[in-house]
Amino acid sequence: MTAFIFPGQGSQKVGMGADLADASAHAREVFEEVNEALKQDLFGLMTGGPESELTMTANAQPAIMANSVATARVLEKEFGVALADKADCVAGHSLGEYSALCAAGAFSLTDTAKLLRLRGIAMQDAVPIGEGAMAALLGADIETATALAEAAAEGQVCEVANDNDPTQVVISGHAEAIDRAIAMAKDHGIKRGIKLPVSAPFHCSLMQPAALRMKTALGETPPSAFTVPLYANVTAARVTDPAEEQALLVDQITGRVRWRESVLAMQEAGVERFVELGGKVLGPMVGRIAKDAATVSLVTMEDLENFAKENG
């Protein structure tokens, strides 16, 4: 069994998608449609930068999605390997859940781009710049990270945002609380805490205003049926019902990304291979979670060609 997985924020980099666009008209069509949907030359920003502008969450979210969906489109149209035929399930890390849903037919590409642009703006607007922060805790498991977050909160918000793998948990909340957590990390047996270069404290209760905006947006543009089951971030469980997934996408804004548990749940369901589309971030994480699983990350035309030869 095979899972197709889609990366989230942090996987963006200047130059992304250029190789695909140079080699494939199908990739160019994806990037052009996203540009048109957003009334912006997002692809120009993806390929030429500046990095500071690409990293802004309102740009990074649709850019990462466009790159992943273009990768899936090229795999299908150029190499005859269709997600609907080859994937037993899909999953995505945070915004990657939207990429997965788009690739599985739940959202049109145009609607996905617009939803992610709004999601990025709503998340940025939810907390004034400087008031929130996030930190990666290296060498921390979920129990240790939870205990640290609770100890550092001191009446403020300090919550586990991402349970990425057995060695990395991300916390999110008020900037002062995150600073306290970083200072206290070693006392809790955690190797170190590193503040992340993000512009808002994602996946914590401070994001509630963004969740309300996304509830309205998803009410107007709900997901339709998807071709393969999805494992949702907030439940780490299999979803096939579009109405259930619509509610979970709202919960995802303030909820924890349960990536480690999602991978374990997919493995328990029989998934033996994880194929990452458009990045090389999730593959290594999966390797740390499910050591006996096969992982492959598809980014370049050469990656896609090699994968197609083996899976045509």
Buried (B, 14 or more C-beta within 10 A) or exposed (E): EBBBBBBBBBBBBBEBBBBBBEBBEBBBBBBEBBBEBBEBEBBEBBBEBEEEEBBBBBBBBBBBBBBBBBBBBBBBBBBEBEBEEBBBBBBBBBBBBBBBBBBBBBBBBBBBBBBBBBBBBBBBEBBEEEBBBBBBBBBBBBEBBBBBBEBBBEEBBBBBBBBBBBBBBBBBBBBBBBBBBBEBBEEBEBEEBBBBEBBBBBBBEBBEBBBBBBBEBBEEBBBEEBBBBBBBBBBBBBBEEBEBBBBBBBBBBBBBBBBBBBBBBBBEBEBBBBBBBBBBBBBEBBBBBBEEBBBBBBBEBEBBBBBBEEBE
